Amino acid sequence: MLRIENGGQSIISEDGYVEGALELIVQIAARSVSIDVNDRLKVYRRNQVQEYLV
């Protein structure tokens, strides 16, 4: 994952969790390709992730 600290879409909450959409998510897939390019892609798009690589 890539998170841009200044000017990005996400923040780190006071308790240390990422809140908001990340700029980039990279998924390494061997057996879960169909899930990664279908279900996860829809979730990431819905949550405004800018870039997703499988």
PDB file of N, CA, C, O and CB in Angstrom:
ATOM      1  N   MET A   1       0.831  -1.171   0.000  1.00  0.00           N
ATOM      2  CA  MET A   1       0.000   0.000   0.000  1.00  0.00           C
ATOM      3  C   MET A   1       0.872   1.229   0.000  1.00  0.00           C
ATOM      4  O   MET A   1       2.003   1.212   0.485  1.00  0.00           O
ATOM      5  CB  MET A   1      -0.943   0.001   1.190  1.00  0.00           C
ATOM      6  N   LEU A   2       0.330   2.297  -0.551  1.00  0.00           N
ATOM      7  CA  LEU A   2       1.010   3.587  -0.550  1.00  0.00           C
ATOM      8  C   LEU A   2       0.057   4.602   0.030  1.00  0.00           C
ATOM      9  O   LEU A   2      -1.093   4.714  -0.395  1.00  0.00           O
ATOM     10  CB  LEU A   2       1.477   4.000  -1.982  1.00  0.00           C
ATOM     11  N   ARG A   3       0.540   5.329   0.988  1.00  0.00           N
ATOM     12  CA  ARG A   3      -0.243   6.378   1.628  1.00  0.00           C
ATOM     13  C   ARG A   3       0.534   7.672   1.525  1.00  0.00           C
ATOM     14  O   ARG A   3       1.682   7.735   1.965  1.00  0.00           O
ATOM     15  CB  ARG A   3      -0.562   6.032   3.113  1.00  0.00           C
ATOM     16  N   ILE A   4      -0.059   8.699   0.956  1.00  0.00           N
ATOM     17  CA  ILE A   4       0.594  10.001   0.838  1.00  0.00           C
ATOM     18  C   ILE A   4       0.233  10.817   2.065  1.00  0.00           C
ATOM     19  O   ILE A   4      -0.938  11.097   2.320  1.00  0.00           O
ATOM     20  CB  ILE A   4       0.172  10.742  -0.477  1.00  0.00           C
ATOM     21  N   GLU A   5       1.258  11.197   2.825  1.00  0.00           N
ATOM     22  CA  GLU A   5       1.024  11.861   4.100  1.00  0.00           C
ATOM     23  C   GLU A   5       0.518  13.293   3.947  1.00  0.00           C
ATOM     24  O   GLU A   5      -0.430  13.684   4.629  1.00  0.00           O
ATOM     25  CB  GLU A   5       2.287  11.860   4.906  1.00  0.00           C
ATOM     26  N   ASN A   6       1.121  14.069   3.081  1.00  0.00           N
ATOM     27  CA  ASN A   6       0.702  15.464   2.883  1.00  0.00           C
ATOM     28  C   ASN A   6      -0.054  15.584   1.574  1.00  0.00           C
ATOM     29  O   ASN A   6       0.530  15.435   0.500  1.00  0.00           O
ATOM     30  CB  ASN A   6       1.924  16.423   2.894  1.00  0.00           C
ATOM     31  N   GLY A   7      -1.354  15.854   1.654  1.00  0.00           N
ATOM     32  CA  GLY A   7      -2.164  16.006   0.456  1.00  0.00           C
ATOM     33  C   GLY A   7      -2.827  14.730  -0.024  1.00  0.00           C
ATOM     34  O   GLY A   7      -3.498  14.739  -1.057  1.00  0.00           O
ATOM     35  N   GLY A   8      -2.656  13.633   0.700  1.00  0.00           N
ATOM     36  CA  GLY A   8      -3.270  12.368   0.316  1.00  0.00           C
ATOM     37  C   GLY A   8      -4.694  12.254   0.839  1.00  0.00           C
ATOM     38  O   GLY A   8      -5.213  13.171   1.475  1.00  0.00           O
ATOM     39  N   GLN A   9      -5.315  11.121   0.562  1.00  0.00           N
ATOM     40  CA  GLN A   9      -6.708  10.887   0.926  1.00  0.00           C
ATOM     41  C   GLN A   9      -6.891  10.310   2.321  1.00  0.00           C
ATOM     42  O   GLN A   9      -8.007  10.311   2.840  1.00  0.00           O
ATOM     43  CB  GLN A   9      -7.332   9.973  -0.065  1.00  0.00           C
ATOM     44  N   SER A  10      -5.823   9.817   2.940  1.00  0.00           N
ATOM     45  CA  SER A  10      -5.962   9.117   4.215  1.00  0.00           C
ATOM     46  C   SER A  10      -5.201   9.828   5.329  1.00  0.00           C
ATOM     47  O   SER A  10      -4.333  10.667   5.086  1.00  0.00           O
ATOM     48  CB  SER A  10      -5.470   7.678   4.084  1.00  0.00           C
ATOM     49  N   ILE A  11      -5.557   9.463   6.552  1.00  0.00           N
ATOM     50  CA  ILE A  11      -4.864   9.966   7.732  1.00  0.00           C
ATOM     51  C   ILE A  11      -4.609   8.782   8.666  1.00  0.00           C
ATOM     52  O   ILE A  11      -5.213   7.720   8.515  1.00  0.00           O
ATOM     53  CB  ILE A  11      -5.696  11.094   8.449  1.00  0.00           C
ATOM     54  N   ILE A  12      -3.721   8.975   9.617  1.00  0.00           N
ATOM     55  CA  ILE A  12      -3.514   8.004  10.676  1.00  0.00           C
ATOM     56  C   ILE A  12      -4.252   8.533  11.896  1.00  0.00           C
ATOM     57  O   ILE A  12      -3.989   9.643  12.358  1.00  0.00           O
ATOM     58  CB  ILE A  12      -1.981   7.769  10.972  1.00  0.00           C
ATOM     59  N   SER A  13      -5.179   7.732  12.415  1.00  0.00           N
ATOM     60  CA  SER A  13      -5.978   8.158  13.564  1.00  0.00           C
ATOM     61  C   SER A  13      -5.118   8.208  14.824  1.00  0.00           C
ATOM     62  O   SER A  13      -3.983   7.733  14.830  1.00  0.00           O
ATOM     63  CB  SER A  13      -7.176   7.212  13.772  1.00  0.00           C
ATOM     64  N   GLU A  14      -5.657   8.773  15.866  1.00  0.00           N
ATOM     65  CA  GLU A  14      -4.929   8.872  17.134  1.00  0.00           C
ATOM     66  C   GLU A  14      -4.558   7.505  17.693  1.00  0.00           C
ATOM     67  O   GLU A  14      -3.549   7.373  18.386  1.00  0.00           O
ATOM     68  CB  GLU A  14      -5.758   9.630  18.153  1.00  0.00           C
ATOM     69  N   ASP A  15      -5.367   6.481  17.397  1.00  0.00           N
ATOM     70  CA  ASP A  15      -5.060   5.142  17.887  1.00  0.00           C
ATOM     71  C   ASP A  15      -4.254   4.302  16.892  1.00  0.00           C
ATOM     72  O   ASP A  15      -4.113   3.092  17.073  1.00  0.00           O
ATOM     73  CB  ASP A  15      -6.338   4.426  18.225  1.00  0.00           C
ATOM     74  N   GLY A  16      -3.718   4.949  15.829  1.00  0.00           N
ATOM     75  CA  GLY A  16      -2.777   4.293  14.931  1.00  0.00           C
ATOM     76  C   GLY A  16      -3.357   3.570  13.732  1.00  0.00           C
ATOM     77  O   GLY A  16      -2.642   2.810  13.078  1.00  0.00           O
ATOM     78  N   TYR A  17      -4.635   3.779  13.418  1.00  0.00           N
ATOM     79  CA  TYR A  17      -5.257   3.122  12.274  1.00  0.00           C
ATOM     80  C   TYR A  17      -5.326   4.071  11.078  1.00  0.00           C
ATOM     81  O   TYR A  17      -5.451   5.285  11.237  1.00  0.00           O
ATOM     82  CB  TYR A  17      -6.664   2.623  12.641  1.00  0.00           C
ATOM     83  N   VAL A  18      -5.242   3.490   9.875  1.00  0.00           N
ATOM     84  CA  VAL A  18      -5.392   4.278   8.649  1.00  0.00           C
ATOM     85  C   VAL A  18      -6.878   4.535   8.437  1.00  0.00           C
ATOM     86  O   VAL A  18      -7.687   3.609   8.484  1.00  0.00           O
ATOM     87  CB  VAL A  18      -4.762   3.543   7.408  1.00  0.00           C
ATOM     88  N   GLU A  19      -7.228   5.779   8.208  1.00  0.00           N
ATOM     89  CA  GLU A  19      -8.614   6.151   7.915  1.00  0.00           C
ATOM     90  C   GLU A  19      -8.639   6.864   6.573  1.00  0.00           C
ATOM     91  O   GLU A  19      -7.844   7.774   6.336  1.00  0.00           O
ATOM     92  CB  GLU A  19      -9.218   7.057   9.045  1.00  0.00           C
ATOM     93  N   GLY A  20      -9.546   6.455   5.697  1.00  0.00           N
ATOM     94  CA  GLY A  20      -9.644   7.030   4.361  1.00  0.00           C
ATOM     95  C   GLY A  20      -9.034   6.110   3.334  1.00  0.00           C
ATOM     96  O   GLY A  20      -8.456   5.075   3.668  1.00  0.00           O
ATOM     97  N   ALA A  21      -9.168   6.497   2.080  1.00  0.00           N
ATOM     98  CA  ALA A  21      -8.688   5.670   0.976  1.00  0.00           C
ATOM     99  C   ALA A  21      -7.184   5.830   0.775  1.00  0.00           C
ATOM    100  O   ALA A  21      -6.636   6.924   0.911  1.00  0.00           O
ATOM    101  CB  ALA A  21      -9.430   6.025  -0.312  1.00  0.00           C
ATOM    102  N   LEU A  22      -6.535   4.727   0.451  1.00  0.00           N
ATOM    103  CA  LEU A  22      -5.115   4.753   0.125  1.00  0.00           C
ATOM    104  C   LEU A  22      -4.943   5.147  -1.332  1.00  0.00           C
ATOM    105  O   LEU A  22      -5.879   5.032  -2.122  1.00  0.00           O
ATOM    106  CB  LEU A  22      -4.455   3.382   0.404  1.00  0.00           C
ATOM    107  N   GLU A  23      -3.770   5.604  -1.686  1.00  0.00           N
ATOM    108  CA  GLU A  23      -3.505   5.969  -3.076  1.00  0.00           C
ATOM    109  C   GLU A  23      -3.204   4.749  -3.943  1.00  0.00           C
ATOM    110  O   GLU A  23      -3.565   4.719  -5.120  1.00  0.00           O
ATOM    111  CB  GLU A  23      -2.344   6.947  -3.144  1.00  0.00           C
ATOM    112  N   LEU A  24      -2.546   3.749  -3.370  1.00  0.00           N
ATOM    113  CA  LEU A  24      -2.136   2.571  -4.149  1.00  0.00           C
ATOM    114  C   LEU A  24      -2.215   1.330  -3.275  1.00  0.00           C
ATOM    115  O   LEU A  24      -1.766   1.336  -2.128  1.00  0.00           O
ATOM    116  CB  LEU A  24      -0.698   2.747  -4.714  1.00  0.00           C
ATOM    117  N   ILE A  25      -2.792   0.260  -3.829  1.00  0.00           N
ATOM    118  CA  ILE A  25      -2.772  -1.058  -3.188  1.00  0.00           C
ATOM    119  C   ILE A  25      -2.245  -2.047  -4.215  1.00  0.00           C
ATOM    120  O   ILE A  25      -2.723  -2.085  -5.349  1.00  0.00           O
ATOM    121  CB  ILE A  25      -4.202  -1.481  -2.662  1.00  0.00           C
ATOM    122  N   VAL A  26      -1.258  -2.851  -3.820  1.00  0.00           N
ATOM    123  CA  VAL A  26      -0.700  -3.895  -4.674  1.00  0.00           C
ATOM    124  C   VAL A  26      -1.030  -5.233  -4.030  1.00  0.00           C
ATOM    125  O   VAL A  26      -0.729  -5.460  -2.858  1.00  0.00           O
ATOM    126  CB  VAL A  26       0.853  -3.720  -4.871  1.00  0.00           C
ATOM    127  N   GLN A  27      -1.649  -6.111  -4.801  1.00  0.00           N
ATOM    128  CA  GLN A  27      -2.065  -7.428  -4.309  1.00  0.00           C
ATOM    129  C   GLN A  27      -1.265  -8.486  -5.056  1.00  0.00           C
ATOM    130  O   GLN A  27      -1.301  -8.533  -6.286  1.00  0.00           O
ATOM    131  CB  GLN A  27      -3.610  -7.652  -4.496  1.00  0.00           C
ATOM    132  N   ILE A  28      -0.548  -9.331  -4.335  1.00  0.00           N
ATOM    133  CA  ILE A  28       0.160 -10.457  -4.939  1.00  0.00           C
ATOM    134  C   ILE A  28      -0.754 -11.667  -4.802  1.00  0.00           C
ATOM    135  O   ILE A  28      -1.095 -12.078  -3.693  1.00  0.00           O
ATOM    136  CB  ILE A  28       1.572 -10.708  -4.256  1.00  0.00           C
ATOM    137  N   ALA A  29      -1.147 -12.232  -5.940  1.00  0.00           N
ATOM    138  CA  ALA A  29      -2.150 -13.288  -5.927  1.00  0.00           C
ATOM    139  C   ALA A  29      -1.671 -14.508  -6.695  1.00  0.00           C
ATOM    140  O   ALA A  29      -1.111 -14.398  -7.786  1.00  0.00           O
ATOM    141  CB  ALA A  29      -3.461 -12.782  -6.512  1.00  0.00           C
ATOM    142  N   ALA A  30      -1.898 -15.658  -6.111  1.00  0.00           N
ATOM    143  CA  ALA A  30      -1.628 -16.909  -6.807  1.00  0.00           C
ATOM    144  C   ALA A  30      -2.942 -17.658  -7.022  1.00  0.00           C
ATOM    145  O   ALA A  30      -3.286 -18.012  -8.150  1.00  0.00           O
ATOM    146  CB  ALA A  30      -0.617 -17.781  -6.011  1.00  0.00           C
ATOM    147  N   ARG A  31      -3.661 -17.891  -5.948  1.00  0.00           N
ATOM    148  CA  ARG A  31      -4.905 -18.650  -6.034  1.00  0.00           C
ATOM    149  C   ARG A  31      -6.147 -17.780  -5.963  1.00  0.00           C
ATOM    150  O   ARG A  31      -7.240 -18.242  -6.292  1.00  0.00           O
ATOM    151  CB  ARG A  31      -4.953 -19.665  -4.941  1.00  0.00           C
ATOM    152  N   SER A  32      -6.005 -16.536  -5.544  1.00  0.00           N
ATOM    153  CA  SER A  32      -7.183 -15.691  -5.311  1.00  0.00           C
ATOM    154  C   SER A  32      -7.402 -14.646  -6.400  1.00  0.00           C
ATOM    155  O   SER A  32      -8.054 -13.632  -6.154  1.00  0.00           O
ATOM    156  CB  SER A  32      -7.054 -14.999  -3.980  1.00  0.00           C
ATOM    157  N   VAL A  33      -6.872 -14.873  -7.590  1.00  0.00           N
ATOM    158  CA  VAL A  33      -6.946 -13.878  -8.660  1.00  0.00           C
ATOM    159  C   VAL A  33      -8.380 -13.481  -8.976  1.00  0.00           C
ATOM    160  O   VAL A  33      -8.662 -12.290  -9.110  1.00  0.00           O
ATOM    161  CB  VAL A  33      -6.276 -14.407  -9.912  1.00  0.00           C
ATOM    162  N   SER A  34      -9.285 -14.427  -9.098  1.00  0.00           N
ATOM    163  CA  SER A  34     -10.662 -14.071  -9.460  1.00  0.00           C
ATOM    164  C   SER A  34     -11.314 -13.203  -8.389  1.00  0.00           C
ATOM    165  O   SER A  34     -12.085 -12.300  -8.714  1.00  0.00           O
ATOM    166  CB  SER A  34     -11.497 -15.334  -9.684  1.00  0.00           C
ATOM    167  N   ILE A  35     -11.016 -13.462  -7.123  1.00  0.00           N
ATOM    168  CA  ILE A  35     -11.533 -12.613  -6.042  1.00  0.00           C
ATOM    169  C   ILE A  35     -10.893 -11.235  -6.118  1.00  0.00           C
ATOM    170  O   ILE A  35     -11.574 -10.222  -5.963  1.00  0.00           O
ATOM    171  CB  ILE A  35     -11.266 -13.256  -4.655  1.00  0.00           C
ATOM    172  N   ASP A  36      -9.584 -11.195  -6.356  1.00  0.00           N
ATOM    173  CA  ASP A  36      -8.850  -9.928  -6.370  1.00  0.00           C
ATOM    174  C   ASP A  36      -9.280  -9.008  -7.506  1.00  0.00           C
ATOM    175  O   ASP A  36      -9.363  -7.794  -7.317  1.00  0.00           O
ATOM    176  CB  ASP A  36      -7.369 -10.197  -6.474  1.00  0.00           C
ATOM    177  N   VAL A  37      -9.552  -9.563  -8.675  1.00  0.00           N
ATOM    178  CA  VAL A  37      -9.906  -8.705  -9.813  1.00  0.00           C
ATOM    179  C   VAL A  37     -11.410  -8.448  -9.928  1.00  0.00           C
ATOM    180  O   VAL A  37     -11.846  -7.680 -10.785  1.00  0.00           O
ATOM    181  CB  VAL A  37      -9.405  -9.330 -11.096  1.00  0.00           C
ATOM    182  N   ASN A  38     -12.187  -9.079  -9.082  1.00  0.00           N
ATOM    183  CA  ASN A  38     -13.632  -8.856  -9.102  1.00  0.00           C
ATOM    184  C   ASN A  38     -14.114  -8.207  -7.810  1.00  0.00           C
ATOM    185  O   ASN A  38     -14.382  -7.006  -7.774  1.00  0.00           O
ATOM    186  CB  ASN A  38     -14.368 -10.173  -9.328  1.00  0.00           C
ATOM    187  N   ASP A  39     -14.221  -9.000  -6.757  1.00  0.00           N
ATOM    188  CA  ASP A  39     -14.788  -8.520  -5.491  1.00  0.00           C
ATOM    189  C   ASP A  39     -13.963  -7.411  -4.858  1.00  0.00           C
ATOM    190  O   ASP A  39     -14.506  -6.366  -4.499  1.00  0.00           O
ATOM    191  CB  ASP A  39     -14.914  -9.665  -4.518  1.00  0.00           C
ATOM    192  N   ARG A  40     -12.665  -7.622  -4.716  1.00  0.00           N
ATOM    193  CA  ARG A  40     -11.821  -6.606  -4.074  1.00  0.00           C
ATOM    194  C   ARG A  40     -11.754  -5.337  -4.909  1.00  0.00           C
ATOM    195  O   ARG A  40     -11.770  -4.235  -4.360  1.00  0.00           O
ATOM    196  CB  ARG A  40     -10.409  -7.152  -3.842  1.00  0.00           C
ATOM    197  N   LEU A  41     -11.679  -5.475  -6.217  1.00  0.00           N
ATOM    198  CA  LEU A  41     -11.645  -4.299  -7.083  1.00  0.00           C
ATOM    199  C   LEU A  41     -12.883  -3.437  -6.867  1.00  0.00           C
ATOM    200  O   LEU A  41     -12.778  -2.212  -6.792  1.00  0.00           O
ATOM    201  CB  LEU A  41     -11.539  -4.718  -8.557  1.00  0.00           C
ATOM    202  N   LYS A  42     -14.046  -4.059  -6.767  1.00  0.00           N
ATOM    203  CA  LYS A  42     -15.291  -3.312  -6.525  1.00  0.00           C
ATOM    204  C   LYS A  42     -15.254  -2.581  -5.189  1.00  0.00           C
ATOM    205  O   LYS A  42     -15.673  -1.427  -5.092  1.00  0.00           O
ATOM    206  CB  LYS A  42     -16.496  -4.258  -6.563  1.00  0.00           C
ATOM    207  N   VAL A  43     -14.752  -3.255  -4.168  1.00  0.00           N
ATOM    208  CA  VAL A  43     -14.655  -2.631  -2.839  1.00  0.00           C
ATOM    209  C   VAL A  43     -13.694  -1.453  -2.881  1.00  0.00           C
ATOM    210  O   VAL A  43     -14.000  -0.390  -2.342  1.00  0.00           O
ATOM    211  CB  VAL A  43     -14.193  -3.660  -1.779  1.00  0.00           C
ATOM    212  N   TYR A  44     -12.536  -1.623  -3.512  1.00  0.00           N
ATOM    213  CA  TYR A  44     -11.553  -0.548  -3.583  1.00  0.00           C
ATOM    214  C   TYR A  44     -12.087   0.637  -4.384  1.00  0.00           C
ATOM    215  O   TYR A  44     -11.878   1.785  -3.992  1.00  0.00           O
ATOM    216  CB  TYR A  44     -10.254  -1.059  -4.204  1.00  0.00           C
ATOM    217  N   ARG A  45     -12.764   0.382  -5.486  1.00  0.00           N
ATOM    218  CA  ARG A  45     -13.365   1.470  -6.272  1.00  0.00           C
ATOM    219  C   ARG A  45     -14.414   2.222  -5.459  1.00  0.00           C
ATOM    220  O   ARG A  45     -14.452   3.452  -5.457  1.00  0.00           O
ATOM    221  CB  ARG A  45     -13.999   0.916  -7.560  1.00  0.00           C
ATOM    222  N   ARG A  46     -15.259   1.467  -4.771  1.00  0.00           N
ATOM    223  CA  ARG A  46     -16.307   2.069  -3.950  1.00  0.00           C
ATOM    224  C   ARG A  46     -15.706   2.963  -2.860  1.00  0.00           C
ATOM    225  O   ARG A  46     -16.303   3.965  -2.466  1.00  0.00           O
ATOM    226  CB  ARG A  46     -17.182   0.973  -3.316  1.00  0.00           C
ATOM    227  N   ASN A  47     -14.521   2.586  -2.383  1.00  0.00           N
ATOM    228  CA  ASN A  47     -13.863   3.343  -1.312  1.00  0.00           C
ATOM    229  C   ASN A  47     -12.829   4.320  -1.835  1.00  0.00           C
ATOM    230  O   ASN A  47     -12.042   4.857  -1.055  1.00  0.00           O
ATOM    231  CB  ASN A  47     -13.209   2.400  -0.339  1.00  0.00           C
ATOM    232  N   GLN A  48     -12.812   4.561  -3.130  1.00  0.00           N
ATOM    233  CA  GLN A  48     -12.019   5.592  -3.786  1.00  0.00           C
ATOM    234  C   GLN A  48     -10.503   5.381  -3.717  1.00  0.00           C
ATOM    235  O   GLN A  48      -9.738   6.342  -3.648  1.00  0.00           O
ATOM    236  CB  GLN A  48     -12.348   6.902  -3.187  1.00  0.00           C
ATOM    237  N   VAL A  49     -10.076   4.107  -3.737  1.00  0.00           N
ATOM    238  CA  VAL A  49      -8.643   3.823  -3.871  1.00  0.00           C
ATOM    239  C   VAL A  49      -8.246   4.238  -5.289  1.00  0.00           C
ATOM    240  O   VAL A  49      -8.915   3.866  -6.253  1.00  0.00           O
ATOM    241  CB  VAL A  49      -8.311   2.284  -3.593  1.00  0.00           C
ATOM    242  N   GLN A  50      -7.174   4.997  -5.420  1.00  0.00           N
ATOM    243  CA  GLN A  50      -6.790   5.547  -6.711  1.00  0.00           C
ATOM    244  C   GLN A  50      -6.216   4.505  -7.683  1.00  0.00           C
ATOM    245  O   GLN A  50      -6.585   4.484  -8.857  1.00  0.00           O
ATOM    246  CB  GLN A  50      -5.787   6.637  -6.503  1.00  0.00           C
ATOM    247  N   GLU A  51      -5.318   3.646  -7.196  1.00  0.00           N
ATOM    248  CA  GLU A  51      -4.661   2.665  -8.064  1.00  0.00           C
ATOM    249  C   GLU A  51      -4.647   1.297  -7.375  1.00  0.00           C
ATOM    250  O   GLU A  51      -4.460   1.200  -6.162  1.00  0.00           O
ATOM    251  CB  GLU A  51      -3.210   3.119  -8.415  1.00  0.00           C
ATOM    252  N   TYR A  52      -4.849   0.234  -8.179  1.00  0.00           N
ATOM    253  CA  TYR A  52      -4.847  -1.130  -7.661  1.00  0.00           C
ATOM    254  C   TYR A  52      -4.159  -2.027  -8.670  1.00  0.00           C
ATOM    255  O   TYR A  52      -4.569  -2.091  -9.828  1.00  0.00           O
ATOM    256  CB  TYR A  52      -6.291  -1.629  -7.366  1.00  0.00           C
ATOM    257  N   LEU A  53      -3.113  -2.722  -8.238  1.00  0.00           N
ATOM    258  CA  LEU A  53      -2.384  -3.646  -9.106  1.00  0.00           C
ATOM    259  C   LEU A  53      -2.478  -5.046  -8.545  1.00  0.00           C
ATOM    260  O   LEU A  53      -2.347  -5.252  -7.338  1.00  0.00           O
ATOM    261  CB  LEU A  53      -0.909  -3.223  -9.258  1.00  0.00           C
ATOM    262  N   VAL A  54      -2.710  -6.024  -9.436  1.00  0.00           N
ATOM    263  CA  VAL A  54      -2.735  -7.430  -9.045  1.00  0.00           C
ATOM    264  C   VAL A  54      -1.600  -8.129  -9.760  1.00  0.00           C
ATOM    265  O   VAL A  54      -1.413  -9.334  -9.590  1.00  0.00           O
ATOM    266  CB  VAL A  54      -4.107  -8.099  -9.376  1.00  0.00           C
TER     267      VAL A  54
END
